[in-house]
């Protein structure tokens, strides 16, 4: 009989520590520029209102709104998710903060986040906490917990999100 359970716990702990280290590194980000969520809409279109070049998570979470943070690039899948996020932003713009980073143009912007797949979306409550992992939405998501506090520090969806899936997630987040 093999003893895989201790090895599984060790691997899970190491992955969690890696996520915490990435999160800690990302929270110390610099101030200024087009970080956080302070970029205003431009005449070029709705996409410009969502795009940021660097992530200042603390600034984003201090707005008092639920946050969706998207990491994409110039792939068809990422552009599809960004288009869906734009539509959601038009419907719920004053009730949620949606920001997106183009990792093709700004690959260093993902530092501090466990981004493994593009696109990836991270979800936070209005109180600035990662949402709890929804179990019954039919949407596969992952969460990362702090080993020390057991607090969820990231809840992420990897891959394309449809508008209907985003609406389900917003309902789960109680965004009306």
N, C-alpha and C positions, 0 to 999 in steps of 0.2 A: 504494500500500500504506500503510495507516494504522499508526501506532505506538501501539497500545493497551496494550502490556505495561508500559511505564514508568508510564503513568497508573494502571493497575491496581495496581501496586506502591505508588504514592504513596497511593492511596485506602486500600489495605489497611494501610499504615503509619499513616495518620492514624486509622483506626478502632482499631487496636491501641493507639496512644498515648492515645486517648480512653478506652479500657477501663482502661489502666494508671492514668490520672488519676482515674477513678472509683473504682478499687480503692484507690488511695492515700488518697483523701478519705474512703473508708468505713472504713479501718483505724484512723483516728485517733479513732473514735467515743468518746463519753463513757462513764464507768463508772457502774454502779448501776442501780436500777430493775429492770425485767424484761428486761434485755438478755441477750444471750448465751444460755446454756442453763440458767441457774440457777433458773428457775421450776419449782416443784414441782407435781405433779398436784393438782387440786382435786376436791372432791366433785361439782362440776358435770358432770364427764365427762372422757373421754379427750382431747377436742379441747383443753380448757384446758391440758392438760399439754404440748401441742405449741406453743401460741401464745405468741409473744413480741411486744412492741410496738416494740422497737428491735433492731438487729443489731449485736452486738459480735463480729465475726468472730474476732478474736484469742482471745477467751474461749471461743467455741464450739470452735475448733480445738485449744485447749489441753487438752481433756478426754481425749485419747488414744483417741478412738473415731472411726470413719468418721462423716461428717456429711452429712445431706441438709438443705438449706435451701430452703424453698419460699416463693415470693411469690405470694399469691393475693388474692382479693377475695370479694365476695358473689355472684359469677356461678355458674351451674350447673356450668360446667366446673371452676372452681376448687374448688367444694365437693366435686365428685366426686373430684378428685385428693387433697384433704384427707382424705376418707373412706378412700381407698386407703392413704394414709400412716398413718392411725390404725390400720388393720388390720395394716400392716407393723410399726408400733411395738409392737403387742400381741405379735406373733410374735418380734421381734428387739430389743425395747426395751433390754435390757442390753448389746447388742452394737453398737448404732448410736445416734447422736444425731440425732433428727429434730426440726426446728423449723420453724414456719410464721409468716409475717407477713401480716396482713390489711391490704392496701394501701388498701382503702376507708376504713379507720379510721386508718391510719398511713402516708399516702403518702410521707412523707419517709424512711421506713425503707429504701427502695430505693437511697438515695444511696450511691454507690460501687460499685454493681452494674449491669452492662449489661442491665437488665430492659426488654425491648421488648414482651413478650407476657405476659399473665396467663392462667393460672398459668405460672410458670417455676421450675425446680428447679436448684440448684447442688449439685455433688457433690465431696466431699473425702475423702481417705484418713485413716486413723488417725494418720498422721504429719503431718497438717495441710496437705497439698498437694492441689491440684485433681487429680482423677483424670485419667489419660491418656484420650484420646478413643477410645472403643470403636468398632471398625470393623465387627464382624461380629454385632452384637446385633439388627440390624434396627430399631434405635431411633435416630431422627435427633437428634444432639446437636451442639453447637458448642463450640469451645474458643477461648480468647484467650491469646496468648503475649506475654511481655515481649520487646520488641525488643532490649533490652540483654542479657538472660540466656538468651533462648529458652525460659525456663521457662513452663509452662502456669500461668496465674493464675486462670482460670475454666474450668470445664466445665459447660455449661448445657443443659438440655432445656427447650424452649419448648412449652407446651400441656399438655393433659391426659395423665396417665400412668395406665395401668391397673395393677391389682395384679400381673398377670403381667409387665408391663414392669418394674415396680419389682423384682420377684423376679429377673429377668434381670440388672438392674443390680447388685443386691446380690451375686449370684453372681460377676459380673465384678469387683466390689470385694472378693471373697473374704470376704464376711460369711456366716457359717454359724450 
